[in-house]
Amino acid sequence: MTKTVLLTGFEPFNGAAINPSWEAVRALDGWSGPDFQVVARQLPCVFGRANIVLLEAVDALKPDIVIACGQAGGRPELSIERIAINIDDAHILDNAGQQPIDAPIAADGPAAYFSTLPVKAIVRALRVRGLASGVSQTAGTFVCNHVFYGLMHHAAGRAGADAPALKAGFIHVPFLPEQAAERPERPASMALDDIVDGLRIAVEVAVAEDEDVVEAGGATH
């Protein structure tokens, strides 16, 4: 049976002209393997609306795996997120001019959810291929974490229902080199081709592995 893998990336935000998460995700739209097919969707960088668009895509496509992606400017590697927390606490405005502070994402939700992706197995596979990566313990409190939490809250709501369990999680990607070059501090960056390759590896591991590896290390944030 062919599995559907939904990849999402964000539109540019905070005045930027490009968002590497979307550029990488859309490069994989339509890519398929022996037992999976990838579909890409763009999310607005807007609290509330982003989760509506994401969950509409989940309901329409009924994916087996969802990997949401976002930009983490300044991070030097692909960050495979482990934990989504139930808080919106924005340090900048979103694309609709919203800036929630200390606001719960789901009033009836738990404090946090764990990714159901094989996060350490993904990191190990990325490192074998020579790509900088690590398990991250924080997805921040901006729209990326908002989407990550909303996705996992939705997945938890399906658990035990007729629908199969949803394997889901979030990956942060670095700036592109051209983005870093525009900043005087010249933060870390990663070539788009490497980000695309990293997401391709993450998809392959998520499709193939039902259990994560049990080993120490890998965490960097």
N, C-alpha and C positions, 0 to 999 in steps of 0.2 A: 504494500500500500504506500502510495506517495504521500509524504508529509509536506504540509504547507508551512513555510517559515516566513513570518512577517518581520521585516526590518523597518524601523522608523528612524528618521533623523529630523532635526529641527531646521526651521527657516533661520536666516541670519537675525541677530538681535543686537541690542545696545549700539546701534549705528553701524554695524559691520556690513560689508557687502557680500560676505560669503560665510557659510557655516560648514566646516569640514565633515560634520556628522552626516549632513544631507548629501554632500558631494560623494562621500564614500558609499552611503547606502544606495543612492540611486544608480551607482555604477554596477550594483549587483542585482538590480531589478530584472527579473526574468531568468536569472541564472538557475540552473538546475543540476542535480546529480542523479545517480541511479535511483534514489529513493526520496528525493525532496525537490521542492520548487520554491524559489524565493520571490516574494512580492514586497516591494518597497512603498512606503507612504511617508509624506512629509507632515510634520506636526507644527502647529503655530506655537511660537514661544509666548504663550499666554496662559496664565493660571486659569484653571477651570476648563477653558476651551480646548486646551491640549488633550486633556483626558477624555473629553467628549469625542473628539476626532479619533483618538486612539481606540476607544472602546467601540465606536461605530465600525471601524475597520476590523476589529476582532470579531464582532458579531456577524459582519458580512462575509468575512473570509474563513472564519472558523479555523484558525491556524492551530497547528500542533505545538509550535514554538514561536515565541515572540522575543525578539532582542531589540530593545529600544536603545538608541544611541544619542549622545549629546557631546557638546564641546566642553572641554575643561582646559581653558587657556592657562598656560604655565606649567601644566603637568608634562613630564618628559616621556610618558609611555601610555600605552593602552591600559586603561584602568578597568578591570572587571569588577563591577560593584557587587558587594555582598549584602549590604543592608540598606533598606529604604526606611526612613523615619517619618512619623506622622506629624510633620510640621512644615508650614510655609513661612520662611523668614527671609525676605528678599533684600539683598543689599543694593539692588538697582531696580529700575522700572522694567516691567515686561513690555511686550510690544503693544499692549493695550493701555499702557500707562498705569498699571496696577503695581502696588508694592505692599503685599500683605506682610504683616509683622506678627510673629508668634501665633499664627492661625493654624488650627488643625486641618488636615486635608480631609479626613473622615471623622466626623464627631463620634461615631460609634465604633471606630476602628482601633486596633491595638497600637501600641507605641511604635512598633516596627514590624517589618517583614523581612525574611531572608529570600534572596534569589533562589530559584529552583533550577538554575543553570548549573552545570558542573564547573564551577568557577576555577578551581585549582587545576583541573584537567585542561581547561582552556589556556590558562597561563602557562602551564608546562609545555603545551603544544606550540604556543607562540614563541616561547624562549628557545625551544629546539630549532625553530626556523630563524632564530636570530633577531626576533622582533622584541623591542623593549616592552615589557608588560608586568603587571602585578595585580594582586588582589587588593582592592580598595575597600576600606571600612567606612567610608563616608561619600555619599553622592551629593553632599551639600544640602542646601535648603532652598534652592531656586527651582525653576521649572523642571529641570532634569529629575531631581528627587521627587517632585510633585507627580510626574508621569510614572516614575519607577514605583512609587507607593500606590498610585491609582491602579496600575497594571497588576500588582501583586494582590491588592485588595479585591480586584475583580476575579483574579485566579482563585483566591481563597473562597470566594462566594460560590464558585462552580464546583468546588471540591465535594465529592460525594453525590453530585447530581448525575444525570444521565450523560452529560458531556464528559469526555475524557479529561484527565488532569492536564493543565496547561503548563508547559515548561517555559519559564519566562525570567527575564532579568534585564540588566542595563549595563552598557559599556560606554565609558567616557573616552574620547579621543583628543589628542593634543591639537594645538594650533597647526596650521599649514605653514611652511617656511615663509610664504609671502605675507602672512599675517604677522608672524614674529618680526619680520624685517621692518614693519611699520612702527614698531614700538622701540623706544630708546633703550629699554632694558634688555632687548633681544631675548625673550623667553624661549624655553625649549619648544621644539616643533618636530613634526614628522611628515615625511613626504606622503602625498595622497595615495600613491601606489602602495606604499607600505601599510597605510590604514586600511585600504581595500583588501589587501592580502590578509591582514589581521582579522578583519571581519569574516572573510571567507573561511579562514581556519576556525574561528569561533563557531560558525554555522556548522561546519563539518563535525566538530567535536560535540556540539549540542545535539546533533542528529544521531550520532553514533553512541554516545555515552549516556546511560541512564543513571549511573552512580558516579559520584565525584571521587577523585583520588584522595587518600588520607595520608597527608604528609605535612611536615612543618614547613614554615616559610612561605614566601610568595607575597606577603602583605607589605605594602609600601605606604598606604595612606590610612 
